[in-house]
């Protein structure tokens, strides 16, 4: 298994960062890799065992896919562990 670590510093209060990461209406504003993509829909049942479904789409309509996963551990304002739909595990630390 290969592990990838990405680190960033965000100049905002932890409470705001948590809210932007966990609330679907905020996720749509940042969840895309480049300016020619967007996240037209985002739905999340944010609880252990709940799923998120974020539609990832090229703005020109040429391609889209459902990026989804299941929340396996939630430690408020500290960490989120997710089992992604493609079989990978993802951990986010705040």
N, CA, C and O atoms as a CHARMM CRD file, in Angstrom:
* protein
*
  376
    1    1 UNK  N      0.83700  -1.17500   0.00000 PROA 1      0.00000
    2    1 UNK  CA     0.00000   0.00000   0.00000 PROA 1      0.00000
    3    1 UNK  C      0.88400   1.24100   0.00000 PROA 1      0.00000
    4    1 UNK  O      1.81400   1.35400   0.79800 PROA 1      0.00000
    5    2 UNK  N      0.58600   2.15800  -0.89400 PROA 2      0.00000
    6    2 UNK  CA     1.31200   3.41200  -0.98700 PROA 2      0.00000
    7    2 UNK  C      0.51900   4.49900  -0.26800 PROA 2      0.00000
    8    2 UNK  O     -0.69500   4.60100  -0.44500 PROA 2      0.00000
    9    3 UNK  N      1.18800   5.30100   0.53300 PROA 3      0.00000
   10    3 UNK  CA     0.54700   6.37700   1.27800 PROA 3      0.00000
   11    3 UNK  C      0.98200   7.71000   0.69100 PROA 3      0.00000
   12    3 UNK  O      2.16400   7.93300   0.42900 PROA 3      0.00000
   13    4 UNK  N      0.02500   8.58100   0.49300 PROA 4      0.00000
   14    4 UNK  CA     0.29800   9.93500   0.00900 PROA 4      0.00000
   15    4 UNK  C     -0.12400  10.90000   1.10000 PROA 4      0.00000
   16    4 UNK  O     -1.22000  10.77600   1.64600 PROA 4      0.00000
   17    5 UNK  N      0.73100  11.85900   1.42600 PROA 5      0.00000
   18    5 UNK  CA     0.41900  12.86300   2.43400 PROA 5      0.00000
   19    5 UNK  C      0.44900  14.23800   1.78600 PROA 5      0.00000
   20    5 UNK  O      1.41200  14.60100   1.11200 PROA 5      0.00000
   21    6 UNK  N     -0.60700  14.98800   1.99700 PROA 6      0.00000
   22    6 UNK  CA    -0.69800  16.36200   1.51600 PROA 6      0.00000
   23    6 UNK  C     -0.93500  17.23600   2.73400 PROA 6      0.00000
   24    6 UNK  O     -1.80800  16.94400   3.55200 PROA 6      0.00000
   25    7 UNK  N     -0.16600  18.30100   2.85700 PROA 7      0.00000
   26    7 UNK  CA    -0.29000  19.20000   3.99500 PROA 7      0.00000
   27    7 UNK  C     -0.49100  20.61500   3.49800 PROA 7      0.00000
   28    7 UNK  O      0.14000  21.04000   2.53100 PROA 7      0.00000
   29    8 UNK  N     -1.37700  21.34500   4.16400 PROA 8      0.00000
   30    8 UNK  CA    -1.57000  22.75300   3.84000 PROA 8      0.00000
   31    8 UNK  C     -1.91500  23.51600   5.10900 PROA 8      0.00000
   32    8 UNK  O     -2.43600  22.94400   6.06600 PROA 8      0.00000
   33    9 UNK  N     -1.62700  24.78400   5.10900 PROA 9      0.00000
   34    9 UNK  CA    -2.00700  25.66700   6.20600 PROA 9      0.00000
   35    9 UNK  C     -3.10300  26.58400   5.69400 PROA 9      0.00000
   36    9 UNK  O     -2.98200  27.17200   4.61900 PROA 9      0.00000
   37   10 UNK  N     -4.16100  26.70200   6.46000 PROA 10     0.00000
   38   10 UNK  CA    -5.29000  27.54300   6.08500 PROA 10     0.00000
   39   10 UNK  C     -5.42700  28.63600   7.13800 PROA 10     0.00000
   40   10 UNK  O     -5.54500  28.35200   8.33000 PROA 10     0.00000
   41   11 UNK  N     -5.41000  29.86900   6.69300 PROA 11     0.00000
   42   11 UNK  CA    -5.50700  31.00200   7.61600 PROA 11     0.00000
   43   11 UNK  C     -6.97600  31.31300   7.87600 PROA 11     0.00000
   44   11 UNK  O     -7.53000  32.27300   7.34100 PROA 11     0.00000
   45   12 UNK  N     -7.59200  30.48000   8.71000 PROA 12     0.00000
   46   12 UNK  CA    -8.99500  30.64500   9.09300 PROA 12     0.00000
   47   12 UNK  C     -9.20000  29.91400  10.41600 PROA 12     0.00000
   48   12 UNK  O     -8.44700  28.99400  10.73400 PROA 12     0.00000
   49   13 UNK  N    -10.19700  30.30700  11.18100 PROA 13     0.00000
   50   13 UNK  CA   -10.48300  29.59700  12.42800 PROA 13     0.00000
   51   13 UNK  C    -10.84000  28.12800  12.16300 PROA 13     0.00000
   52   13 UNK  O    -11.48700  27.81200  11.16500 PROA 13     0.00000
   53   14 UNK  N    -10.42200  27.25600  13.04600 PROA 14     0.00000
   54   14 UNK  CA   -10.68400  25.82300  12.90900 PROA 14     0.00000
   55   14 UNK  C    -12.16700  25.53800  12.70900 PROA 14     0.00000
   56   14 UNK  O    -12.52900  24.69200  11.89100 PROA 14     0.00000
   57   15 UNK  N    -13.02100  26.22800  13.43800 PROA 15     0.00000
   58   15 UNK  CA   -14.46300  26.01200  13.31800 PROA 15     0.00000
   59   15 UNK  C    -14.93500  26.25900  11.88400 PROA 15     0.00000
   60   15 UNK  O    -15.76500  25.50600  11.37500 PROA 15     0.00000
   61   16 UNK  N    -14.42700  27.28500  11.23700 PROA 16     0.00000
   62   16 UNK  CA   -14.80800  27.60700   9.86000 PROA 16     0.00000
   63   16 UNK  C    -14.26600  26.55400   8.88500 PROA 16     0.00000
   64   16 UNK  O    -14.97700  26.13500   7.97100 PROA 16     0.00000
   65   17 UNK  N    -13.02400  26.12900   9.07400 PROA 17     0.00000
   66   17 UNK  CA   -12.44000  25.10500   8.19800 PROA 17     0.00000
   67   17 UNK  C    -13.24500  23.81600   8.31400 PROA 17     0.00000
   68   17 UNK  O    -13.55200  23.19300   7.29800 PROA 17     0.00000
   69   18 UNK  N    -13.59000  23.40600   9.52700 PROA 18     0.00000
   70   18 UNK  CA   -14.39700  22.20400   9.75000 PROA 18     0.00000
   71   18 UNK  C    -15.73100  22.31600   9.01400 PROA 18     0.00000
   72   18 UNK  O    -16.14900  21.38100   8.33100 PROA 18     0.00000
   73   19 UNK  N    -16.39200  23.45500   9.15400 PROA 19     0.00000
   74   19 UNK  CA   -17.68500  23.68000   8.51600 PROA 19     0.00000
   75   19 UNK  C    -17.56400  23.59900   6.99300 PROA 19     0.00000
   76   19 UNK  O    -18.40500  22.98400   6.33800 PROA 19     0.00000
   77   20 UNK  N    -16.53300  24.21000   6.43300 PROA 20     0.00000
   78   20 UNK  CA   -16.34300  24.19400   4.97900 PROA 20     0.00000
   79   20 UNK  C    -16.02200  22.79900   4.45900 PROA 20     0.00000
   80   20 UNK  O    -16.35000  22.47900   3.31700 PROA 20     0.00000
   81   21 UNK  N    -15.39500  21.97400   5.26400 PROA 21     0.00000
   82   21 UNK  CA   -15.04200  20.61500   4.85500 PROA 21     0.00000
   83   21 UNK  C    -16.22100  19.65600   4.99400 PROA 21     0.00000
   84   21 UNK  O    -16.31800  18.68900   4.23800 PROA 21     0.00000
   85   22 UNK  N    -17.12200  19.90700   5.95200 PROA 22     0.00000
   86   22 UNK  CA   -18.14900  18.92100   6.28900 PROA 22     0.00000
   87   22 UNK  C    -19.55500  19.26200   5.80800 PROA 22     0.00000
   88   22 UNK  O    -20.42100  18.38800   5.79800 PROA 22     0.00000
   89   23 UNK  N    -19.80400  20.49700   5.41200 PROA 23     0.00000
   90   23 UNK  CA   -21.14700  20.87300   4.97200 PROA 23     0.00000
   91   23 UNK  C    -21.19500  20.94500   3.44200 PROA 23     0.00000
   92   23 UNK  O    -20.41500  21.66100   2.81400 PROA 23     0.00000
   93   24 UNK  N    -22.11800  20.19400   2.86800 PROA 24     0.00000
   94   24 UNK  CA   -22.20200  20.02700   1.41500 PROA 24     0.00000
   95   24 UNK  C    -22.23900  21.34000   0.64400 PROA 24     0.00000
   96   24 UNK  O    -21.58600  21.46800  -0.39100 PROA 24     0.00000
   97   25 UNK  N    -22.99700  22.31800   1.14000 PROA 25     0.00000
   98   25 UNK  CA   -23.10600  23.58500   0.40600 PROA 25     0.00000
   99   25 UNK  C    -21.76000  24.29700   0.31200 PROA 25     0.00000
  100   25 UNK  O    -21.53500  25.05800  -0.62900 PROA 25     0.00000
  101   26 UNK  N    -20.86900  24.06700   1.26000 PROA 26     0.00000
  102   26 UNK  CA   -19.52900  24.64900   1.20100 PROA 26     0.00000
  103   26 UNK  C    -18.60000  23.81600   0.32300 PROA 26     0.00000
  104   26 UNK  O    -17.77500  24.36600  -0.40600 PROA 26     0.00000
  105   27 UNK  N    -18.73300  22.48500   0.39000 PROA 27     0.00000
  106   27 UNK  CA   -17.87800  21.58100  -0.38900 PROA 27     0.00000
  107   27 UNK  C    -17.96200  21.91200  -1.88200 PROA 27     0.00000
  108   27 UNK  O    -16.95900  21.83500  -2.59100 PROA 27     0.00000
  109   28 UNK  N    -19.13800  22.27300  -2.35000 PROA 28     0.00000
  110   28 UNK  CA   -19.31300  22.60000  -3.77200 PROA 28     0.00000
  111   28 UNK  C    -18.44100  23.77500  -4.20700 PROA 28     0.00000
  112   28 UNK  O    -18.14500  23.91500  -5.39400 PROA 28     0.00000
  113   29 UNK  N    -18.02900  24.61200  -3.27100 PROA 29     0.00000
  114   29 UNK  CA   -17.23900  25.80100  -3.60800 PROA 29     0.00000
  115   29 UNK  C    -15.75000  25.54800  -3.75600 PROA 29     0.00000
  116   29 UNK  O    -15.04200  26.39400  -4.30100 PROA 29     0.00000
  117   30 UNK  N    -15.25100  24.40200  -3.28600 PROA 30     0.00000
  118   30 UNK  CA   -13.79800  24.17100  -3.33700 PROA 30     0.00000
  119   30 UNK  C    -13.40600  22.79000  -3.84200 PROA 30     0.00000
  120   30 UNK  O    -12.22500  22.57000  -4.11100 PROA 30     0.00000
  121   31 UNK  N    -14.31400  21.86900  -3.98100 PROA 31     0.00000
  122   31 UNK  CA   -13.98600  20.47700  -4.26900 PROA 31     0.00000
  123   31 UNK  C    -13.80800  20.20900  -5.76800 PROA 31     0.00000
  124   31 UNK  O    -14.63800  19.54200  -6.38700 PROA 31     0.00000
  125   32 UNK  N    -12.72700  20.73000  -6.34200 PROA 32     0.00000
  126   32 UNK  CA   -12.37100  20.45000  -7.72900 PROA 32     0.00000
  127   32 UNK  C    -10.89300  20.74500  -7.89700 PROA 32     0.00000
  128   32 UNK  O    -10.33700  21.60800  -7.21800 PROA 32     0.00000
  129   33 UNK  N    -10.26700  20.02600  -8.80100 PROA 33     0.00000
  130   33 UNK  CA    -8.80700  20.07500  -8.93900 PROA 33     0.00000
  131   33 UNK  C     -8.30300  21.25800  -9.76200 PROA 33     0.00000
  132   33 UNK  O     -7.16500  21.69300  -9.58600 PROA 33     0.00000
  133   34 UNK  N     -9.13200  21.77600 -10.64900 PROA 34     0.00000
  134   34 UNK  CA    -8.69500  22.88700 -11.49900 PROA 34     0.00000
  135   34 UNK  C     -9.90100  23.72800 -11.89100 PROA 34     0.00000
  136   34 UNK  O    -11.04300  23.31900 -11.67900 PROA 34     0.00000
  137   35 UNK  N     -9.65400  24.89200 -12.45700 PROA 35     0.00000
  138   35 UNK  CA   -10.72700  25.84000 -12.76800 PROA 35     0.00000
  139   35 UNK  C    -11.66500  25.35500 -13.87600 PROA 35     0.00000
  140   35 UNK  O    -12.74700  25.91900 -14.04200 PROA 35     0.00000
  141   36 UNK  N    -11.28200  24.33000 -14.63600 PROA 36     0.00000
  142   36 UNK  CA   -12.16700  23.82700 -15.67900 PROA 36     0.00000
  143   36 UNK  C    -13.07000  22.68500 -15.18600 PROA 36     0.00000
  144   36 UNK  O    -13.79000  22.07400 -15.97500 PROA 36     0.00000
  145   37 UNK  N    -13.02500  22.40600 -13.89500 PROA 37     0.00000
  146   37 UNK  CA   -13.89800  21.42500 -13.24900 PROA 37     0.00000
  147   37 UNK  C    -14.73200  22.13300 -12.18800 PROA 37     0.00000
  148   37 UNK  O    -14.41100  23.23700 -11.74800 PROA 37     0.00000
  149   38 UNK  N    -15.81800  21.46100 -11.79000 PROA 38     0.00000
  150   38 UNK  CA   -16.62400  21.97000 -10.67800 PROA 38     0.00000
  151   38 UNK  C    -17.32600  20.81100  -9.99300 PROA 38     0.00000
  152   38 UNK  O    -17.24300  19.66300 -10.42900 PROA 38     0.00000
  153   39 UNK  N    -18.01500  21.13700  -8.91500 PROA 39     0.00000
  154   39 UNK  CA   -18.75000  20.15300  -8.12200 PROA 39     0.00000
  155   39 UNK  C    -20.21700  20.60800  -8.09900 PROA 39     0.00000
  156   39 UNK  O    -20.64700  21.25400  -7.14400 PROA 39     0.00000
  157   40 UNK  N    -20.99200  20.27000  -9.15300 PROA 40     0.00000
  158   40 UNK  CA   -22.35000  20.79600  -9.26000 PROA 40     0.00000
  159   40 UNK  C    -23.32000  20.32000  -8.18000 PROA 40     0.00000
  160   40 UNK  O    -24.27900  21.02000  -7.85600 PROA 40     0.00000
  161   41 UNK  N    -23.07500  19.13600  -7.62200 PROA 41     0.00000
  162   41 UNK  CA   -23.91200  18.66400  -6.51500 PROA 41     0.00000
  163   41 UNK  C    -23.03300  18.01000  -5.45600 PROA 41     0.00000
  164   41 UNK  O    -22.02500  17.37200  -5.75700 PROA 41     0.00000
  165   42 UNK  N    -23.44600  18.18900  -4.22200 PROA 42     0.00000
  166   42 UNK  CA   -22.74700  17.56800  -3.09800 PROA 42     0.00000
  167   42 UNK  C    -23.79200  17.20000  -2.04700 PROA 42     0.00000
  168   42 UNK  O    -24.56100  18.04800  -1.59600 PROA 42     0.00000
  169   43 UNK  N    -23.80700  15.94000  -1.67100 PROA 43     0.00000
  170   43 UNK  CA   -24.73100  15.45300  -0.64400 PROA 43     0.00000
  171   43 UNK  C    -23.91800  14.67700   0.37700 PROA 43     0.00000
  172   43 UNK  O    -23.00100  13.93500   0.02300 PROA 43     0.00000
  173   44 UNK  N    -24.26000  14.85300   1.64400 PROA 44     0.00000
  174   44 UNK  CA   -23.50200  14.17700   2.68800 PROA 44     0.00000
  175   44 UNK  C    -24.39300  13.84300   3.87100 PROA 44     0.00000
  176   44 UNK  O    -25.14200  14.68600   4.36400 PROA 44     0.00000
  177   45 UNK  N    -24.29800  12.60400   4.31600 PROA 45     0.00000
  178   45 UNK  CA   -24.92600  12.16500   5.56100 PROA 45     0.00000
  179   45 UNK  C    -23.77100  12.06000   6.55200 PROA 45     0.00000
  180   45 UNK  O    -23.23000  10.97900   6.78400 PROA 45     0.00000
  181   46 UNK  N    -23.40200  13.20700   7.13200 PROA 46     0.00000
  182   46 UNK  CA   -22.17100  13.30300   7.91600 PROA 46     0.00000
  183   46 UNK  C    -22.33700  12.68600   9.30300 PROA 46     0.00000
  184   46 UNK  O    -22.63000  13.36600  10.28600 PROA 46     0.00000
  185   47 UNK  N    -22.14000  11.38300   9.33800 PROA 47     0.00000
  186   47 UNK  CA   -22.15000  10.60100  10.57400 PROA 47     0.00000
  187   47 UNK  C    -21.39000   9.31900  10.28600 PROA 47     0.00000
  188   47 UNK  O    -21.22400   8.94400   9.12600 PROA 47     0.00000
  189   48 UNK  N    -20.93100   8.64800  11.32200 PROA 48     0.00000
  190   48 UNK  CA   -20.23900   7.37100  11.12000 PROA 48     0.00000
  191   48 UNK  C    -21.20300   6.40600  10.44200 PROA 48     0.00000
  192   48 UNK  O    -22.32000   6.19600  10.91300 PROA 48     0.00000
  193   49 UNK  N    -20.76600   5.82900   9.34500 PROA 49     0.00000
  194   49 UNK  CA   -21.59800   4.93900   8.53900 PROA 49     0.00000
  195   49 UNK  C    -22.35500   5.66500   7.44200 PROA 49     0.00000
  196   49 UNK  O    -22.91300   5.02700   6.54900 PROA 49     0.00000
  197   50 UNK  N    -22.38300   7.00000   7.49600 PROA 50     0.00000
  198   50 UNK  CA   -23.04700   7.78700   6.46300 PROA 50     0.00000
  199   50 UNK  C    -22.15200   7.93000   5.24200 PROA 50     0.00000
  200   50 UNK  O    -20.93900   7.73700   5.32000 PROA 50     0.00000
  201   51 UNK  N    -22.76100   8.26800   4.12100 PROA 51     0.00000
  202   51 UNK  CA   -22.01500   8.43100   2.87100 PROA 51     0.00000
  203   51 UNK  C    -22.04500   9.87200   2.40300 PROA 51     0.00000
  204   51 UNK  O    -22.95700  10.63200   2.72800 PROA 51     0.00000
  205   52 UNK  N    -21.02700  10.23200   1.63200 PROA 52     0.00000
  206   52 UNK  CA   -21.06500  11.48200   0.87500 PROA 52     0.00000
  207   52 UNK  C    -21.01800  11.11200  -0.60600 PROA 52     0.00000
  208   52 UNK  O    -20.44000  10.09500  -0.98800 PROA 52     0.00000
  209   53 UNK  N    -21.63200  11.95100  -1.42500 PROA 53     0.00000
  210   53 UNK  CA   -21.61600  11.81400  -2.88200 PROA 53     0.00000
  211   53 UNK  C    -21.39400  13.19800  -3.45400 PROA 53     0.00000
  212   53 UNK  O    -22.26000  14.06600  -3.34400 PROA 53     0.00000
  213   54 UNK  N    -20.23800  13.40700  -4.06400 PROA 54     0.00000
  214   54 UNK  CA   -19.89000  14.68700  -4.66100 PROA 54     0.00000
  215   54 UNK  C    -19.74300  14.46900  -6.16500 PROA 54     0.00000
  216   54 UNK  O    -18.85800  13.73700  -6.60500 PROA 54     0.00000
  217   55 UNK  N    -20.60500  15.10000  -6.94300 PROA 55     0.00000
  218   55 UNK  CA   -20.51400  14.97400  -8.39400 PROA 55     0.00000
  219   55 UNK  C    -19.36600  15.85000  -8.87900 PROA 55     0.00000
  220   55 UNK  O    -19.36300  17.06300  -8.66900 PROA 55     0.00000
  221   56 UNK  N    -18.40600  15.23000  -9.52000 PROA 56     0.00000
  222   56 UNK  CA   -17.26200  15.93600 -10.08300 PROA 56     0.00000
  223   56 UNK  C    -17.49500  16.00600 -11.58400 PROA 56     0.00000
  224   56 UNK  O    -17.78400  14.99100 -12.21600 PROA 56     0.00000
  225   57 UNK  N    -17.36800  17.21000 -12.16300 PROA 57     0.00000
  226   57 UNK  CA   -17.70500  17.34300 -13.57800 PROA 57     0.00000
  227   57 UNK  C    -16.82600  18.38000 -14.27200 PROA 57     0.00000
  228   57 UNK  O    -16.48400  19.41700 -13.70400 PROA 57     0.00000
  229   58 UNK  N    -16.47600  18.07200 -15.50600 PROA 58     0.00000
  230   58 UNK  CA   -15.80300  19.05200 -16.35300 PROA 58     0.00000
  231   58 UNK  C    -16.84000  20.12300 -16.69400 PROA 58     0.00000
  232   58 UNK  O    -17.98500  19.79600 -17.00600 PROA 58     0.00000
  233   59 UNK  N    -16.45300  21.38400 -16.63800 PROA 59     0.00000
  234   59 UNK  CA   -17.39300  22.47000 -16.91900 PROA 59     0.00000
  235   59 UNK  C    -17.91700  22.43700 -18.34400 PROA 59     0.00000
  236   59 UNK  O    -19.00500  22.94500 -18.61300 PROA 59     0.00000
  237   60 UNK  N    -17.15400  21.84300 -19.26900 PROA 60     0.00000
  238   60 UNK  CA   -17.61500  21.76900 -20.66200 PROA 60     0.00000
  239   60 UNK  C    -18.57300  20.59900 -20.90000 PROA 60     0.00000
  240   60 UNK  O    -19.01300  20.37600 -22.02800 PROA 60     0.00000
  241   61 UNK  N    -18.89800  19.84500 -19.82800 PROA 61     0.00000
  242   61 UNK  CA   -19.85000  18.74500 -19.94000 PROA 61     0.00000
  243   61 UNK  C    -19.29000  17.46400 -20.52600 PROA 61     0.00000
  244   61 UNK  O    -20.04200  16.51900 -20.76000 PROA 61     0.00000
  245   62 UNK  N    -17.98200  17.40700 -20.76900 PROA 62     0.00000
  246   62 UNK  CA   -17.39000  16.24100 -21.43100 PROA 62     0.00000
  247   62 UNK  C    -17.23800  15.01700 -20.53400 PROA 62     0.00000
  248   62 UNK  O    -17.12600  13.89900 -21.03800 PROA 62     0.00000
  249   63 UNK  N    -17.23300  15.20500 -19.21100 PROA 63     0.00000
  250   63 UNK  CA   -17.00900  14.07000 -18.31500 PROA 63     0.00000
  251   63 UNK  C    -17.50100  14.42100 -16.92300 PROA 63     0.00000
  252   63 UNK  O    -17.40900  15.57100 -16.49200 PROA 63     0.00000
  253   64 UNK  N    -18.02700  13.41800 -16.22000 PROA 64     0.00000
  254   64 UNK  CA   -18.40500  13.59600 -14.81700 PROA 64     0.00000
  255   64 UNK  C    -18.36000  12.24800 -14.11000 PROA 64     0.00000
  256   64 UNK  O    -18.43300  11.19800 -14.74900 PROA 64     0.00000
  257   65 UNK  N    -18.24100  12.28500 -12.80800 PROA 65     0.00000
  258   65 UNK  CA   -18.27400  11.05400 -12.02200 PROA 65     0.00000
  259   65 UNK  C    -18.70300  11.36300 -10.59300 PROA 65     0.00000
  260   65 UNK  O    -18.58900  12.49700 -10.12800 PROA 65     0.00000
  261   66 UNK  N    -19.19700  10.33700  -9.90700 PROA 66     0.00000
  262   66 UNK  CA   -19.62200  10.43600  -8.51800 PROA 66     0.00000
  263   66 UNK  C    -18.43200  10.07200  -7.63300 PROA 66     0.00000
  264   66 UNK  O    -18.03000   8.91000  -7.57800 PROA 66     0.00000
  265   67 UNK  N    -17.87500  11.05100  -6.95000 PROA 67     0.00000
  266   67 UNK  CA   -16.81700  10.81200  -5.97100 PROA 67     0.00000
  267   67 UNK  C    -17.53700  10.58200  -4.65500 PROA 67     0.00000
  268   67 UNK  O    -18.21100  11.47700  -4.14400 PROA 67     0.00000
  269   68 UNK  N    -17.39400   9.37300  -4.10400 PROA 68     0.00000
  270   68 UNK  CA   -18.16500   9.05100  -2.91000 PROA 68     0.00000
  271   68 UNK  C    -17.35300   8.23300  -1.91600 PROA 68     0.00000
  272   68 UNK  O    -16.30900   7.66800  -2.24400 PROA 68     0.00000
  273   69 UNK  N    -17.86100   8.19000  -0.70600 PROA 69     0.00000
  274   69 UNK  CA   -17.22300   7.40300   0.33300 PROA 69     0.00000
  275   69 UNK  C    -18.12200   7.29100   1.55600 PROA 69     0.00000
  276   69 UNK  O    -19.18800   7.90100   1.63600 PROA 69     0.00000
  277   70 UNK  N    -17.65100   6.49000   2.50200 PROA 70     0.00000
  278   70 UNK  CA   -18.37000   6.25300   3.75600 PROA 70     0.00000
  279   70 UNK  C    -17.52600   6.74200   4.91700 PROA 70     0.00000
  280   70 UNK  O    -16.34300   6.41600   5.01300 PROA 70     0.00000
  281   71 UNK  N    -18.12700   7.52100   5.79400 PROA 71     0.00000
  282   71 UNK  CA   -17.42600   8.02000   6.97700 PROA 71     0.00000
  283   71 UNK  C    -17.27900   6.87600   7.98100 PROA 71     0.00000
  284   71 UNK  O    -18.27300   6.29200   8.41200 PROA 71     0.00000
  285   72 UNK  N    -16.04700   6.56100   8.34900 PROA 72     0.00000
  286   72 UNK  CA   -15.81200   5.45000   9.28400 PROA 72     0.00000
  287   72 UNK  C    -15.40000   5.92400  10.66900 PROA 72     0.00000
  288   72 UNK  O    -15.50500   5.17400  11.63900 PROA 72     0.00000
  289   73 UNK  N    -14.93400   7.15900  10.76900 PROA 73     0.00000
  290   73 UNK  CA   -14.58600   7.72400  12.07300 PROA 73     0.00000
  291   73 UNK  C    -14.64400   9.24200  11.96400 PROA 73     0.00000
  292   73 UNK  O    -14.13200   9.82800  11.01000 PROA 73     0.00000
  293   74 UNK  N    -15.27400   9.87100  12.95400 PROA 74     0.00000
  294   74 UNK  CA   -15.36900  11.32800  12.99300 PROA 74     0.00000
  295   74 UNK  C    -15.00500  11.78400  14.39700 PROA 74     0.00000
  296   74 UNK  O    -15.64300  11.38900  15.37300 PROA 74     0.00000
  297   75 UNK  N    -13.98800  12.60900  14.49100 PROA 75     0.00000
  298   75 UNK  CA   -13.57400  13.20600  15.75700 PROA 75     0.00000
  299   75 UNK  C    -13.68500  14.72200  15.55700 PROA 75     0.00000
  300   75 UNK  O    -12.76300  15.33500  15.01700 PROA 75     0.00000
  301   76 UNK  N    -14.80100  15.34200  15.98300 PROA 76     0.00000
  302   76 UNK  CA   -15.09600  16.72900  15.64700 PROA 76     0.00000
  303   76 UNK  C    -13.91500  17.69200  15.81300 PROA 76     0.00000
  304   76 UNK  O    -13.26400  17.75100  16.85600 PROA 76     0.00000
  305   77 UNK  N    -13.67400  18.44000  14.73500 PROA 77     0.00000
  306   77 UNK  CA   -12.62100  19.44100  14.63000 PROA 77     0.00000
  307   77 UNK  C    -11.21900  18.88300  14.84800 PROA 77     0.00000
  308   77 UNK  O    -10.28000  19.62900  15.12900 PROA 77     0.00000
  309   78 UNK  N    -11.08300  17.54100  14.71400 PROA 78     0.00000
  310   78 UNK  CA    -9.77400  16.89300  14.85600 PROA 78     0.00000
  311   78 UNK  C     -9.45800  15.99900  13.65100 PROA 78     0.00000
  312   78 UNK  O     -8.39200  16.13300  13.05100 PROA 78     0.00000
  313   79 UNK  N    -10.38000  15.08300  13.28700 PROA 79     0.00000
  314   79 UNK  CA   -10.08700  14.16800  12.18200 PROA 79     0.00000
  315   79 UNK  C    -11.35600  13.53300  11.61800 PROA 79     0.00000
  316   79 UNK  O    -12.39100  13.44300  12.28000 PROA 79     0.00000
  317   80 UNK  N    -11.22600  13.10000  10.36800 PROA 80     0.00000
  318   80 UNK  CA   -12.27600  12.35000   9.67300 PROA 80     0.00000
  319   80 UNK  C    -11.57900  11.21100   8.93700 PROA 80     0.00000
  320   80 UNK  O    -10.56800  11.42700   8.26800 PROA 80     0.00000
  321   81 UNK  N    -12.11700  10.00000   9.06000 PROA 81     0.00000
  322   81 UNK  CA   -11.59500   8.84100   8.32900 PROA 81     0.00000
  323   81 UNK  C    -12.70400   8.37000   7.39700 PROA 81     0.00000
  324   81 UNK  O    -13.85800   8.22900   7.80000 PROA 81     0.00000
  325   82 UNK  N    -12.32900   8.12900   6.13900 PROA 82     0.00000
  326   82 UNK  CA   -13.30100   7.79400   5.10300 PROA 82     0.00000
  327   82 UNK  C    -12.80900   6.57300   4.32300 PROA 82     0.00000
  328   82 UNK  O    -11.62700   6.45900   4.00000 PROA 82     0.00000
  329   83 UNK  N    -13.74000   5.66600   4.03000 PROA 83     0.00000
  330   83 UNK  CA   -13.47500   4.56200   3.10500 PROA 83     0.00000
  331   83 UNK  C    -14.08900   4.97900   1.77900 PROA 83     0.00000
  332   83 UNK  O    -15.31100   5.06300   1.65800 PROA 83     0.00000
  333   84 UNK  N    -13.24900   5.24100   0.78400 PROA 84     0.00000
  334   84 UNK  CA   -13.70700   5.72500  -0.51000 PROA 84     0.00000
  335   84 UNK  C    -14.33400   4.61100  -1.34300 PROA 84     0.00000
  336   84 UNK  O    -14.02300   3.43200  -1.16800 PROA 84     0.00000
  337   85 UNK  N    -15.20600   5.00100  -2.23500 PROA 85     0.00000
  338   85 UNK  CA   -15.92800   4.05700  -3.08000 PROA 85     0.00000
  339   85 UNK  C    -15.04000   3.18100  -3.93700 PROA 85     0.00000
  340   85 UNK  O    -15.45400   2.09700  -4.34800 PROA 85     0.00000
  341   86 UNK  N    -13.82300   3.63100  -4.21600 PROA 86     0.00000
  342   86 UNK  CA   -12.91200   2.82500  -5.03900 PROA 86     0.00000
  343   86 UNK  C    -12.00800   1.91700  -4.19900 PROA 86     0.00000
  344   86 UNK  O    -11.08700   1.29700  -4.73200 PROA 86     0.00000
  345   87 UNK  N    -12.26700   1.83500  -2.88200 PROA 87     0.00000
  346   87 UNK  CA   -11.51900   0.91500  -2.02600 PROA 87     0.00000
  347   87 UNK  C    -10.35900   1.53100  -1.26800 PROA 87     0.00000
  348   87 UNK  O     -9.73100   0.85200  -0.45600 PROA 87     0.00000
  349   88 UNK  N    -10.05800   2.79500  -1.51000 PROA 88     0.00000
  350   88 UNK  CA    -8.96600   3.45400  -0.77400 PROA 88     0.00000
  351   88 UNK  C     -9.47800   3.99000   0.54900 PROA 88     0.00000
  352   88 UNK  O    -10.67500   4.20900   0.73000 PROA 88     0.00000
  353   89 UNK  N     -8.54600   4.19700   1.47100 PROA 89     0.00000
  354   89 UNK  CA    -8.86700   4.83700   2.75500 PROA 89     0.00000
  355   89 UNK  C     -8.28000   6.24500   2.73100 PROA 89     0.00000
  356   89 UNK  O     -7.21100   6.47900   2.16600 PROA 89     0.00000
  357   90 UNK  N     -8.99400   7.17100   3.35000 PROA 90     0.00000
  358   90 UNK  CA    -8.54400   8.55300   3.40000 PROA 90     0.00000
  359   90 UNK  C     -8.73100   9.07700   4.82300 PROA 90     0.00000
  360   90 UNK  O     -9.77400   8.85900   5.43800 PROA 90     0.00000
  361   91 UNK  N     -7.72500   9.76200   5.33600 PROA 91     0.00000
  362   91 UNK  CA    -7.80800  10.40200   6.64400 PROA 91     0.00000
  363   91 UNK  C     -7.51400  11.87900   6.47600 PROA 91     0.00000
  364   91 UNK  O     -6.59000  12.26200   5.75900 PROA 91     0.00000
  365   92 UNK  N     -8.30400  12.70300   7.14000 PROA 92     0.00000
  366   92 UNK  CA    -8.11100  14.14800   7.12800 PROA 92     0.00000
  367   92 UNK  C     -7.91300  14.58000   8.57100 PROA 92     0.00000
  368   92 UNK  O     -8.72200  14.25600   9.44100 PROA 92     0.00000
  369   93 UNK  N     -6.83700  15.31000   8.82200 PROA 93     0.00000
  370   93 UNK  CA    -6.52800  15.80100  10.15900 PROA 93     0.00000
  371   93 UNK  C     -6.59300  17.31800  10.16300 PROA 93     0.00000
  372   93 UNK  O     -6.06600  17.96500   9.25900 PROA 93     0.00000
  373   94 UNK  N     -7.22600  17.88200  11.16000 PROA 94     0.00000
  374   94 UNK  CA    -7.41500  19.32700  11.26200 PROA 94     0.00000
  375   94 UNK  C     -6.53400  19.91000  12.35200 PROA 94     0.00000
  376   94 UNK  O     -6.55800  21.11900  12.58500 PROA 94     0.00000
